Amino acid sequence: MPIEDVRTFVLYDIVEDKTRARIADVCLDFGLVRVQYSAFAGQLNRNKREELFLRLRDTLGDEVGKLLVQPVCEKDVTQMLLHENDEPPEEDL
Amino acid sequence: MPIEDVRTFVLYDIVEDKTRARIADVCLDFGLVRVQYSAFAGQLNRNKREELFLRLRDTLGDEVGKLLVQPVCEKDVTQMLLHENDEPPEEDL
């Protein structure tokens, strides 16, 4: 991957279900993967990250909600601490 | 602040309401502030960050859920993109 690509986290709080789903679709369009219910992550360069942020803002429009786009360098990614207890098989996230 | 302190993000997906509230309490205990419904952030050094992670794991116990503790260096924090549309006054997050 190009050296300028860093991990980007997208976190959001969106009240409206439909809008929240559209926000998730935008993240998927940009090649991010879901890491939590309302969080995505993936490799983006600065231009793509800013483009994503504008798309997310447009998608949210005037609705109540919060968007956070946070780049995280590889050094920091190596220090991520992660813990997961199995989810029931009927969940599809 | 000490130079080794970096911004730490805590993200979680917790099924049980009570446990989710207890996870939030642990984050508050460590001086983090809520940045999203299920996300906190604040300055922690590496020891405190690892201590927090252990506390969060203990608090989750065997319950279904996911915990992610991500340090983010100051350089990356300056590149954070944030957008928020006002929440209704009755919300207290």
N, CA and C atoms of all chains as a GROMACS GRO file, in nm:
protein
  558
    1MET      N    1   0.085  -0.121   0.000
    1MET     CA    2   0.000   0.000   0.000
    1MET      C    3   0.088   0.125   0.000
    2PRO      N    4   0.040   0.234  -0.060
    2PRO     CA    5   0.120   0.357  -0.062
    2PRO      C    6   0.152   0.402   0.080
    3ILE      N    7   0.269   0.461   0.095
    3ILE     CA    8   0.319   0.495   0.228
    3ILE      C    9   0.230   0.598   0.298
    4GLU      N   10   0.159   0.682   0.218
    4GLU     CA   11   0.076   0.785   0.283
    4GLU      C   12  -0.058   0.730   0.334
    5ASP      N   13  -0.089   0.607   0.298
    5ASP     CA   14  -0.215   0.551   0.345
    5ASP      C   15  -0.206   0.516   0.493
    6VAL      N   16  -0.299   0.566   0.570
    6VAL     CA   17  -0.304   0.532   0.712
    6VAL      C   18  -0.443   0.476   0.742
    7ARG      N   19  -0.447   0.405   0.851
    7ARG     CA   20  -0.576   0.353   0.895
    7ARG      C   21  -0.667   0.471   0.931
    8THR      N   22  -0.787   0.467   0.882
    8THR     CA   23  -0.884   0.570   0.917
    8THR      C   24  -1.001   0.506   0.991
    9PHE      N   25  -1.035   0.563   1.105
    9PHE     CA   26  -1.154   0.519   1.178
    9PHE      C   27  -1.267   0.618   1.154
   10VAL      N   28  -1.384   0.566   1.130
   10VAL     CA   29  -1.504   0.649   1.120
   10VAL      C   30  -1.600   0.607   1.232
   11LEU      N   31  -1.634   0.701   1.318
   11LEU     CA   32  -1.732   0.676   1.424
   11LEU      C   33  -1.850   0.767   1.400
   12TYR      N   34  -1.969   0.718   1.429
   12TYR     CA   35  -2.085   0.805   1.411
   12TYR      C   36  -2.195   0.772   1.510
   13ASP      N   37  -2.266   0.874   1.547
   13ASP     CA   38  -2.391   0.861   1.622
   13ASP      C   39  -2.499   0.924   1.535
   14ILE      N   40  -2.589   0.844   1.487
   14ILE     CA   41  -2.695   0.895   1.400
   14ILE      C   42  -2.828   0.848   1.456
   15VAL      N   43  -2.920   0.941   1.474
   15VAL     CA   44  -3.048   0.907   1.535
   15VAL      C   45  -3.136   0.827   1.440
   16GLU      N   46  -3.148   0.872   1.316
   16GLU     CA   47  -3.237   0.809   1.218
   16GLU      C   48  -3.178   0.679   1.163
   17ASP      N   49  -3.256   0.570   1.173
   17ASP     CA   50  -3.208   0.440   1.124
   17ASP      C   51  -3.167   0.444   0.977
   18LYS      N   52  -3.254   0.506   0.894
   18LYS     CA   53  -3.228   0.507   0.750
   18LYS      C   54  -3.099   0.580   0.718
   19THR      N   55  -3.081   0.694   0.782
   19THR     CA   56  -2.961   0.774   0.757
   19THR      C   57  -2.837   0.698   0.807
   20ARG      N   58  -2.852   0.632   0.922
   20ARG     CA   59  -2.739   0.556   0.976
   20ARG      C   60  -2.698   0.446   0.878
   21ALA      N   61  -2.798   0.383   0.817
   21ALA     CA   62  -2.768   0.279   0.718
   21ALA      C   63  -2.699   0.338   0.595
   22ARG      N   64  -2.741   0.459   0.557
   22ARG     CA   65  -2.679   0.523   0.439
   22ARG      C   66  -2.535   0.565   0.470
   23ILE      N   67  -2.512   0.606   0.594
   23ILE     CA   68  -2.375   0.640   0.637
   23ILE      C   69  -2.287   0.516   0.629
   24ALA      N   70  -2.340   0.403   0.675
   24ALA     CA   71  -2.265   0.277   0.669
   24ALA      C   72  -2.234   0.241   0.524
   25ASP      N   73  -2.333   0.263   0.434
   25ASP     CA   74  -2.310   0.233   0.292
   25ASP      C   75  -2.198   0.318   0.234
   26VAL      N   76  -2.192   0.445   0.274
   26VAL     CA   77  -2.083   0.532   0.225
   26VAL      C   78  -1.949   0.475   0.270
   27CYS      N   79  -1.941   0.432   0.395
   27CYS     CA   80  -1.815   0.374   0.446
   27CYS      C   81  -1.776   0.251   0.365
   28LEU      N   82  -1.874   0.166   0.335
   28LEU     CA   83  -1.848   0.046   0.255
   28LEU      C   84  -1.801   0.084   0.115
   29ASP      N   85  -1.865   0.186   0.056
   29ASP     CA   86  -1.825   0.237  -0.076
   29ASP      C   87  -1.678   0.275  -0.080
   30PHE      N   88  -1.627   0.325   0.032
   30PHE     CA   89  -1.488   0.368   0.039
   30PHE      C   90  -1.395   0.253   0.082
   31GLY      N   91  -1.450   0.132   0.087
   31GLY     CA   92  -1.366   0.016   0.115
   31GLY      C   93  -1.337  -0.007   0.262
   32LEU      N   94  -1.408   0.065   0.348
   32LEU     CA   95  -1.387   0.042   0.492
   32LEU      C   96  -1.462  -0.083   0.536
   33VAL      N   97  -1.417  -0.139   0.649
   33VAL     CA   98  -1.487  -0.254   0.705
   33VAL      C   99  -1.542  -0.217   0.842
   34ARG      N  100  -1.653  -0.280   0.876
   34ARG     CA  101  -1.718  -0.250   1.004
   34ARG      C  102  -1.637  -0.311   1.118
   35VAL      N  103  -1.601  -0.229   1.215
   35VAL     CA  104  -1.528  -0.281   1.332
   35VAL      C  105  -1.614  -0.280   1.458
   36GLN      N  106  -1.719  -0.198   1.458
   36GLN     CA  107  -1.816  -0.196   1.566
   36GLN      C  108  -1.950  -0.163   1.503
   37TYR      N  109  -2.054  -0.162   1.587
   37TYR     CA  110  -2.187  -0.136   1.533
   37TYR      C  111  -2.192  -0.003   1.457
   38SER      N  112  -2.133   0.100   1.513
   38SER     CA  113  -2.131   0.232   1.447
   38SER      C  114  -1.988   0.282   1.427
   39ALA      N  115  -1.902   0.191   1.382
   39ALA     CA  116  -1.764   0.229   1.354
   39ALA      C  117  -1.707   0.146   1.240
   40PHE      N  118  -1.638   0.214   1.150
   40PHE     CA  119  -1.572   0.147   1.038
   40PHE      C  120  -1.425   0.184   1.039
   41ALA      N  121  -1.344   0.103   0.973
   41ALA     CA  122  -1.202   0.135   0.962
   41ALA      C  123  -1.147   0.081   0.831
   42GLY      N  124  -1.044   0.147   0.780
   42GLY     CA  125  -0.978   0.101   0.658
   42GLY      C  126  -0.867   0.196   0.618
   43GLN      N  127  -0.792   0.158   0.516
   43GLN     CA  128  -0.680   0.238   0.469
   43GLN      C  129  -0.728   0.343   0.371
   44LEU      N  130  -0.698   0.468   0.398
   44LEU     CA  131  -0.731   0.577   0.305
   44LEU      C  132  -0.617   0.677   0.304
   45ASN      N  133  -0.590   0.735   0.186
   45ASN     CA  134  -0.496   0.848   0.187
   45ASN      C  135  -0.573   0.975   0.224
   46ARG      N  136  -0.498   1.084   0.238
   46ARG     CA  137  -0.559   1.207   0.288
   46ARG      C  138  -0.673   1.256   0.196
   47ASN      N  139  -0.650   1.250   0.065
   47ASN     CA  140  -0.755   1.296  -0.027
   47ASN      C  141  -0.882   1.216  -0.013
   48LYS      N  142  -0.865   1.084  -0.010
   48LYS     CA  143  -0.981   0.996   0.001
   48LYS      C  144  -1.052   1.018   0.134
   49ARG      N  145  -0.974   1.042   0.238
   49ARG     CA  146  -1.031   1.063   0.371
   49ARG      C  147  -1.117   1.190   0.372
   50GLU      N  148  -1.065   1.295   0.308
   50GLU     CA  149  -1.142   1.420   0.304
   50GLU      C  150  -1.266   1.406   0.216
   51GLU      N  151  -1.251   1.331   0.107
   51GLU     CA  152  -1.366   1.304   0.019
   51GLU      C  153  -1.473   1.227   0.096
   52LEU      N  154  -1.430   1.128   0.171
   52LEU     CA  155  -1.523   1.049   0.254
   52LEU      C  156  -1.596   1.139   0.353
   53PHE      N  157  -1.522   1.226   0.418
   53PHE     CA  158  -1.582   1.313   0.519
   53PHE      C  159  -1.691   1.402   0.457
   54LEU      N  160  -1.663   1.455   0.337
   54LEU     CA  161  -1.763   1.538   0.269
   54LEU      C  162  -1.886   1.456   0.232
   55ARG      N  163  -1.864   1.334   0.185
   55ARG     CA  164  -1.976   1.246   0.150
   55ARG      C  165  -2.061   1.215   0.273
   56LEU      N  166  -1.993   1.190   0.386
   56LEU     CA  167  -2.064   1.159   0.511
   56LEU      C  168  -2.146   1.280   0.556
   57ARG      N  169  -2.087   1.398   0.548
   57ARG     CA  170  -2.159   1.520   0.586
   57ARG      C  171  -2.280   1.544   0.498
   58ASP      N  172  -2.261   1.523   0.366
   58ASP     CA  173  -2.375   1.538   0.274
   58ASP      C  174  -2.484   1.438   0.307
   59THR      N  175  -2.445   1.317   0.340
   59THR     CA  176  -2.542   1.211   0.368
   59THR      C  177  -2.617   1.241   0.496
   60LEU      N  178  -2.549   1.293   0.595
   60LEU     CA  179  -2.616   1.330   0.720
   60LEU      C  180  -2.711   1.447   0.697
   61GLY      N  181  -2.668   1.542   0.612
   61GLY     CA  182  -2.752   1.659   0.583
   61GLY      C  183  -2.781   1.737   0.710
   62ASP      N  184  -2.908   1.769   0.731
   62ASP     CA  185  -2.947   1.850   0.847
   62ASP      C  186  -2.986   1.764   0.966
   63GLU      N  187  -2.977   1.633   0.952
   63GLU     CA  188  -3.026   1.547   1.060
   63GLU      C  189  -2.934   1.548   1.182
   64VAL      N  190  -2.994   1.517   1.294
   64VAL     CA  191  -2.919   1.512   1.419
   64VAL      C  192  -2.817   1.400   1.413
   65GLY      N  193  -2.693   1.430   1.446
   65GLY     CA  194  -2.593   1.325   1.445
   65GLY      C  195  -2.453   1.381   1.457
   66LYS      N  196  -2.360   1.288   1.468
   66LYS     CA  197  -2.221   1.323   1.492
   66LYS      C  198  -2.135   1.232   1.407
   67LEU      N  199  -2.036   1.291   1.342
   67LEU     CA  200  -1.943   1.215   1.259
   67LEU      C  201  -1.801   1.245   1.304
   68LEU      N  202  -1.722   1.141   1.315
   68LEU     CA  203  -1.582   1.158   1.354
   68LEU      C  204  -1.495   1.072   1.262
   69VAL      N  205  -1.404   1.136   1.193
   69VAL     CA  206  -1.312   1.065   1.103
   69VAL      C  207  -1.172   1.085   1.159
   70GLN      N  208  -1.110   0.976   1.201
   70GLN     CA  209  -0.982   0.983   1.272
   70GLN      C  210  -0.875   0.897   1.206
   71PRO      N  211  -0.773   0.960   1.146
   71PRO     CA  212  -0.661   0.881   1.094
   71PRO      C  213  -0.576   0.828   1.209
   72VAL      N  214  -0.526   0.708   1.193
   72VAL     CA  215  -0.439   0.646   1.295
   72VAL      C  216  -0.319   0.585   1.223
   73CYS      N  217  -0.198   0.632   1.257
   73CYS     CA  218  -0.077   0.585   1.190
   73CYS      C  219  -0.048   0.439   1.226
   74GLU      N  220   0.033   0.374   1.143
   74GLU     CA  221   0.062   0.232   1.162
   74GLU      C  222   0.124   0.202   1.298
   75LYS      N  223   0.208   0.294   1.345
   75LYS     CA  224   0.272   0.274   1.476
   75LYS      C  225   0.165   0.261   1.584
   76ASP      N  226   0.064   0.347   1.577
   76ASP     CA  227  -0.043   0.342   1.677
   76ASP      C  228  -0.130   0.218   1.658
   77VAL      N  229  -0.152   0.181   1.532
   77VAL     CA  230  -0.236   0.063   1.506
   77VAL      C  231  -0.174  -0.061   1.572
   78THR      N  232  -0.040  -0.069   1.571
   78THR     CA  233   0.025  -0.186   1.632
   78THR      C  234   0.002  -0.191   1.783
   79GLN      N  235  -0.039  -0.078   1.841
   79GLN     CA  236  -0.062  -0.076   1.986
   79GLN      C  237  -0.210  -0.089   2.021
   80MET      N  238  -0.292  -0.118   1.922
   80MET     CA  239  -0.434  -0.138   1.948
   80MET      C  240  -0.457  -0.258   2.040
   81LEU      N  241  -0.548  -0.244   2.135
   81LEU     CA  242  -0.586  -0.354   2.224
   81LEU      C  243  -0.729  -0.392   2.191
   82LEU      N  244  -0.750  -0.520   2.167
   82LEU     CA  245  -0.878  -0.566   2.117
   82LEU      C  246  -0.923  -0.689   2.195
   83HIS      N  247  -1.048  -0.692   2.231
   83HIS     CA  248  -1.102  -0.809   2.300
   83HIS      C  249  -1.243  -0.832   2.252
   84GLU      N  250  -1.275  -0.958   2.224
   84GLU     CA  251  -1.409  -0.988   2.174
   84GLU      C  252  -1.458  -1.120   2.231
   85ASN      N  253  -1.579  -1.118   2.284
   85ASN     CA  254  -1.646  -1.242   2.320
   85ASN      C  255  -1.747  -1.275   2.211
   86ASP      N  256  -1.748  -1.401   2.171
   86ASP     CA  257  -1.830  -1.446   2.058
   86ASP      C  258  -1.971  -1.389   2.062
   87GLU      N  259  -2.016  -1.346   1.946
   87GLU     CA  260  -2.153  -1.300   1.932
   87GLU      C  261  -2.240  -1.419   1.891
   88PRO      N  262  -2.368  -1.412   1.921
   88PRO     CA  263  -2.456  -1.522   1.882
   88PRO      C  264  -2.455  -1.538   1.731
   89PRO      N  265  -2.466  -1.661   1.680
   89PRO     CA  266  -2.455  -1.685   1.536
   89PRO      C  267  -2.561  -1.613   1.453
   90GLU      N  268  -2.675  -1.573   1.518
   90GLU     CA  269  -2.779  -1.505   1.439
   90GLU      C  270  -2.742  -1.360   1.406
   91GLU      N  271  -2.642  -1.305   1.476
   91GLU     CA  272  -2.603  -1.168   1.445
   91GLU      C  273  -2.520  -1.165   1.317
   92ASP      N  274  -2.542  -1.061   1.240
   92ASP     CA  275  -2.474  -1.052   1.111
   92ASP      C  276  -2.411  -0.915   1.096
   93LEU      N  277  -2.311  -0.888   1.178
   93LEU     CA  278  -2.240  -0.759   1.167
   93LEU      C  279  -2.099  -0.784   1.115
   94MET      N  280   0.130   1.808   2.977
   94MET     CA  281   0.110   1.663   2.996
   94MET      C  282   0.238   1.589   2.962
   95PRO      N  283   0.264   1.476   3.026
   95PRO     CA  284   0.386   1.400   2.994
   95PRO      C  285   0.390   1.363   2.846
   96ILE      N  286   0.510   1.358   2.792
   96ILE     CA  287   0.522   1.339   2.647
   96ILE      C  288   0.470   1.204   2.602
   97GLU      N  289   0.471   1.105   2.693
   97GLU     CA  290   0.426   0.972   2.650
   97GLU      C  291   0.274   0.958   2.649
   98ASP      N  292   0.206   1.059   2.702
   98ASP     CA  293   0.060   1.051   2.701
   98ASP      C  294   0.007   1.074   2.561
   99VAL      N  295  -0.074   0.983   2.514
   99VAL     CA  296  -0.138   1.003   2.384
   99VAL      C  297  -0.287   0.988   2.402
  100ARG      N  298  -0.358   1.042   2.307
  100ARG     CA  299  -0.503   1.028   2.308
  100ARG      C  300  -0.539   0.879   2.292
  101THR      N  301  -0.624   0.832   2.376
  101THR     CA  302  -0.671   0.695   2.366
  101THR      C  303  -0.820   0.695   2.337
  102PHE      N  304  -0.859   0.620   2.237
  102PHE     CA  305  -1.000   0.601   2.208
  102PHE      C  306  -1.042   0.464   2.258
  103VAL      N  307  -1.158   0.459   2.320
  103VAL     CA  308  -1.218   0.332   2.360
  103VAL      C  309  -1.351   0.319   2.288
  104LEU      N  310  -1.364   0.213   2.210
  104LEU     CA  311  -1.491   0.183   2.142
  104LEU      C  312  -1.542   0.052   2.195
  105TYR      N  313  -1.672   0.040   2.207
  105TYR     CA  314  -1.725  -0.089   2.253
  105TYR      C  315  -1.864  -0.115   2.196
  106ASP      N  316  -1.890  -0.242   2.175
  106ASP     CA  317  -2.023  -0.292   2.144
  106ASP      C  318  -2.058  -0.389   2.255
  107ILE      N  319  -2.155  -0.355   2.336
  107ILE     CA  320  -2.193  -0.441   2.447
  107ILE      C  321  -2.343  -0.463   2.439
  108VAL      N  322  -2.384  -0.588   2.444
  108VAL     CA  323  -2.525  -0.621   2.427
  108VAL      C  324  -2.606  -0.580   2.551
  109GLU      N  325  -2.557  -0.618   2.669
  109GLU     CA  326  -2.631  -0.594   2.793
  109GLU      C  327  -2.623  -0.448   2.838
  110ASP      N  328  -2.740  -0.387   2.861
  110ASP     CA  329  -2.744  -0.245   2.901
  110ASP      C  330  -2.662  -0.219   3.028
  111LYS      N  331  -2.681  -0.306   3.128
  111LYS     CA  332  -2.614  -0.284   3.257
  111LYS      C  333  -2.461  -0.289   3.242
  112THR      N  334  -2.417  -0.388   3.167
  112THR     CA  335  -2.272  -0.403   3.147
  112THR      C  336  -2.218  -0.285   3.067
  113ARG      N  337  -2.294  -0.243   2.968
  113ARG     CA  338  -2.251  -0.128   2.888
  113ARG      C  339  -2.235  -0.004   2.976
  114ALA      N  340  -2.328   0.012   3.070
  114ALA     CA  341  -2.320   0.127   3.161
  114ALA      C  342  -2.197   0.114   3.252
  115ARG      N  343  -2.167  -0.010   3.293
  115ARG     CA  344  -2.050  -0.029   3.380
  115ARG      C  345  -1.920  -0.004   3.302
  116ILE      N  346  -1.919  -0.040   3.177
  116ILE     CA  347  -1.803  -0.013   3.092
  116ILE      C  348  -1.782   0.138   3.080
  117ALA      N  349  -1.892   0.210   3.060
  117ALA     CA  350  -1.884   0.357   3.053
  117ALA      C  351  -1.828   0.414   3.184
  118ASP      N  352  -1.873   0.357   3.297
  118ASP     CA  353  -1.824   0.404   3.428
  118ASP      C  354  -1.673   0.384   3.442
  119VAL      N  355  -1.624   0.270   3.392
  119VAL     CA  356  -1.479   0.245   3.398
  119VAL      C  357  -1.405   0.353   3.317
  120CYS      N  358  -1.456   0.385   3.200
  120CYS     CA  359  -1.393   0.489   3.117
  120CYS      C  360  -1.391   0.622   3.191
  121LEU      N  361  -1.502   0.656   3.256
  121LEU     CA  362  -1.508   0.781   3.333
  121LEU      C  363  -1.408   0.779   3.448
  122ASP      N  364  -1.398   0.663   3.516
  122ASP     CA  365  -1.300   0.645   3.624
  122ASP      C  366  -1.159   0.678   3.579
  123PHE      N  367  -1.129   0.649   3.455
  123PHE     CA  368  -0.995   0.672   3.402
  123PHE      C  369  -0.981   0.812   3.341
  124GLY      N  370  -1.083   0.894   3.362
  124GLY     CA  371  -1.074   1.033   3.318
  124GLY      C  372  -1.105   1.056   3.172
  125LEU      N  373  -1.160   0.954   3.107
  125LEU     CA  374  -1.196   0.973   2.966
  125LEU      C  375  -1.328   1.048   2.955
  126VAL      N  376  -1.350   1.108   2.840
  126VAL     CA  377  -1.479   1.174   2.816
  126VAL      C  378  -1.550   1.107   2.700
  127ARG      N  379  -1.681   1.111   2.709
  127ARG     CA  380  -1.763   1.045   2.606
  127ARG      C  381  -1.757   1.128   2.478
  128VAL      N  382  -1.722   1.064   2.367
  128VAL     CA  383  -1.720   1.133   2.238
  128VAL      C  384  -1.832   1.084   2.146
  129GLN      N  385  -1.882   0.964   2.173
  129GLN     CA  386  -1.997   0.911   2.099
  129GLN      C  387  -2.075   0.827   2.198
  130TYR      N  388  -2.186   0.773   2.151
  130TYR     CA  389  -2.270   0.695   2.241
  130TYR      C  390  -2.190   0.580   2.304
  131SER      N  391  -2.113   0.510   2.224
  131SER     CA  392  -2.032   0.400   2.276
  131SER      C  393  -1.884   0.421   2.248
  132ALA      N  394  -1.837   0.542   2.270
  132ALA     CA  395  -1.696   0.572   2.251
  132ALA      C  396  -1.651   0.680   2.349
  133PHE      N  397  -1.535   0.658   2.407
  133PHE     CA  398  -1.474   0.755   2.498
  133PHE      C  399  -1.334   0.788   2.447
  134ALA      N  400  -1.282   0.902   2.492
  134ALA     CA  401  -1.145   0.939   2.456
  134ALA      C  402  -1.083   1.021   2.568
  135GLY      N  403  -0.951   1.012   2.578
  135GLY     CA  404  -0.879   1.092   2.677
  135GLY      C  405  -0.731   1.059   2.673
  136GLN      N  406  -0.653   1.136   2.750
  136GLN     CA  407  -0.508   1.117   2.754
  136GLN      C  408  -0.472   1.008   2.855
  137LEU      N  409  -0.398   0.909   2.810
  137LEU     CA  410  -0.349   0.803   2.900
  137LEU      C  411  -0.208   0.766   2.859
  138ASN      N  412  -0.124   0.736   2.957
  138ASN     CA  413   0.006   0.678   2.919
  138ASN      C  414  -0.012   0.527   2.898
  139ARG      N  415   0.095   0.462   2.853
  139ARG     CA  416   0.083   0.321   2.814
  139ARG      C  417   0.038   0.233   2.932
  140ASN      N  418   0.093   0.258   3.050
  140ASN     CA  419   0.055   0.176   3.167
  140ASN      C  420  -0.093   0.190   3.198
  141LYS      N  421  -0.138   0.315   3.202
  141LYS     CA  422  -0.279   0.341   3.233
  141LYS      C  423  -0.370   0.279   3.126
  142ARG      N  424  -0.324   0.287   3.003
  142ARG     CA  425  -0.403   0.233   2.893
  142ARG      C  426  -0.420   0.081   2.908
  143GLU      N  427  -0.309   0.015   2.947
  143GLU     CA  428  -0.317  -0.130   2.963
  143GLU      C  429  -0.399  -0.167   3.086
  144GLU      N  430  -0.387  -0.085   3.191
  144GLU     CA  431  -0.468  -0.106   3.312
  144GLU      C  432  -0.617  -0.091   3.277
  145LEU      N  433  -0.647   0.012   3.201
  145LEU     CA  434  -0.786   0.034   3.157
  145LEU      C  435  -0.838  -0.086   3.079
  146PHE      N  436  -0.757  -0.136   2.987
  146PHE     CA  437  -0.799  -0.249   2.903
  146PHE      C  438  -0.832  -0.371   2.990
  147LEU      N  439  -0.747  -0.398   3.090
  147LEU     CA  440  -0.772  -0.512   3.180
  147LEU      C  441  -0.902  -0.491   3.258
  148ARG      N  442  -0.922  -0.368   3.307
  148ARG     CA  443  -1.046  -0.337   3.380
  148ARG      C  444  -1.169  -0.357   3.291
  149LEU      N  445  -1.158  -0.314   3.167
  149LEU     CA  446  -1.270  -0.327   3.074
  149LEU      C  447  -1.299  -0.475   3.046
  150ARG      N  448  -1.194  -0.553   3.029
  150ARG     CA  449  -1.212  -0.697   3.004
  150ARG      C  450  -1.276  -0.765   3.123
  151ASP      N  451  -1.229  -0.729   3.244
  151ASP     CA  452  -1.288  -0.786   3.366
  151ASP      C  453  -1.435  -0.748   3.376
  152THR      N  454  -1.466  -0.624   3.342
  152THR     CA  455  -1.603  -0.575   3.353
  152THR      C  456  -1.693  -0.645   3.252
  153LEU      N  457  -1.644  -0.670   3.134
  153LEU     CA  458  -1.722  -0.743   3.034
  153LEU      C  459  -1.742  -0.888   3.076
  154GLY      N  460  -1.637  -0.946   3.136
  154GLY     CA  461  -1.646  -1.085   3.180
  154GLY      C  462  -1.674  -1.178   3.063
  155ASP      N  463  -1.774  -1.266   3.080
  155ASP     CA  464  -1.806  -1.364   2.975
  155ASP      C  465  -1.914  -1.314   2.881
  156GLU      N  466  -1.960  -1.192   2.903
  156GLU     CA  467  -2.073  -1.146   2.822
  156GLU      C  468  -2.033  -1.114   2.678
  157VAL      N  469  -2.133  -1.122   2.592
  157VAL     CA  470  -2.110  -1.094   2.451
  157VAL      C  471  -2.074  -0.947   2.433
  158GLY      N  472  -1.966  -0.921   2.362
  158GLY     CA  473  -1.930  -0.783   2.340
  158GLY      C  474  -1.792  -0.770   2.281
  159LYS      N  475  -1.759  -0.647   2.248
  159LYS     CA  476  -1.634  -0.618   2.179
  159LYS      C  477  -1.575  -0.491   2.241
  160LEU      N  478  -1.446  -0.495   2.266
  160LEU     CA  479  -1.376  -0.380   2.323
  160LEU      C  480  -1.258  -0.345   2.233
  161LEU      N  481  -1.241  -0.218   2.206
  161LEU     CA  482  -1.128  -0.175   2.124
  161LEU      C  483  -1.067  -0.052   2.191
  162VAL      N  484  -0.938  -0.062   2.224
  162VAL     CA  485  -0.866   0.049   2.286
  162VAL      C  486  -0.757   0.090   2.187
  163GLN      N  487  -0.767   0.212   2.137
  163GLN     CA  488  -0.678   0.257   2.030
  163GLN      C  489  -0.606   0.386   2.067
  164PRO      N  490  -0.473   0.380   2.087
  164PRO     CA  491  -0.399   0.505   2.107
  164PRO      C  492  -0.386   0.581   1.975
  165VAL      N  493  -0.394   0.712   1.984
  165VAL     CA  494  -0.381   0.798   1.866
  165VAL      C  495  -0.285   0.912   1.900
  166CYS      N  496  -0.173   0.920   1.828
  166CYS     CA  497  -0.071   1.022   1.858
  166CYS      C  498  -0.123   1.162   1.825
  167GLU      N  499  -0.059   1.263   1.884
  167GLU     CA  500  -0.105   1.402   1.868
  167GLU      C  501  -0.109   1.445   1.722
  168LYS      N  502  -0.011   1.398   1.645
  168LYS     CA  503  -0.005   1.433   1.502
  168LYS      C  504  -0.134   1.388   1.432
  169ASP      N  505  -0.179   1.269   1.466
  169ASP     CA  506  -0.302   1.218   1.404
  169ASP      C  507  -0.425   1.290   1.458
  170VAL      N  508  -0.422   1.323   1.586
  170VAL     CA  509  -0.536   1.392   1.646
  170VAL      C  510  -0.561   1.526   1.574
  171THR      N  511  -0.452   1.593   1.534
  171THR     CA  512  -0.469   1.722   1.465
  171THR      C  513  -0.537   1.705   1.329
  172GLN      N  514  -0.539   1.582   1.279
  172GLN     CA  515  -0.602   1.558   1.148
  172GLN      C  516  -0.743   1.501   1.160
  173MET      N  517  -0.793   1.498   1.282
  173MET     CA  518  -0.930   1.451   1.303
  173MET      C  519  -1.030   1.540   1.231
  174LEU      N  520  -1.129   1.479   1.169
  174LEU     CA  521  -1.238   1.554   1.105
  174LEU      C  522  -1.365   1.527   1.183
  175LEU      N  523  -1.433   1.634   1.222
  175LEU     CA  524  -1.546   1.620   1.312
  175LEU      C  525  -1.662   1.704   1.261
  176HIS      N  526  -1.780   1.648   1.265
  176HIS     CA  527  -1.900   1.724   1.227
  176HIS      C  528  -2.014   1.684   1.318
  177GLU      N  529  -2.088   1.784   1.363
  177GLU     CA  530  -2.199   1.753   1.454
  177GLU      C  531  -2.317   1.844   1.425
  178ASN      N  532  -2.434   1.785   1.413
  178ASN     CA  533  -2.558   1.862   1.409
  178ASN      C  534  -2.622   1.855   1.546
  179ASP      N  535  -2.665   1.967   1.594
  179ASP     CA  536  -2.720   1.978   1.730
  179ASP      C  537  -2.814   1.866   1.766
  180GLU      N  538  -2.797   1.818   1.888
  180GLU     CA  539  -2.888   1.716   1.939
  180GLU      C  540  -3.001   1.786   2.013
  181PRO      N  541  -3.116   1.720   2.025
  181PRO     CA  542  -3.226   1.781   2.098
  181PRO      C  543  -3.184   1.807   2.243
  182PRO      N  544  -3.233   1.914   2.304
  182PRO     CA  545  -3.191   1.951   2.442
  182PRO      C  546  -3.221   1.845   2.545
  183GLU      N  547  -3.316   1.753   2.518
  183GLU     CA  548  -3.348   1.652   2.620
  183GLU      C  549  -3.242   1.545   2.630
  184GLU      N  550  -3.156   1.534   2.526
  184GLU     CA  551  -3.051   1.433   2.534
  184GLU      C  552  -2.940   1.478   2.628
  185ASP      N  553  -2.885   1.384   2.702
  185ASP     CA  554  -2.784   1.417   2.801
  185ASP      C  555  -2.664   1.326   2.787
  186LEU      N  556  -2.593   1.339   2.675
  186LEU     CA  557  -2.473   1.257   2.652
  186LEU      C  558  -2.351   1.345   2.660
   0.00000   0.00000   0.00000
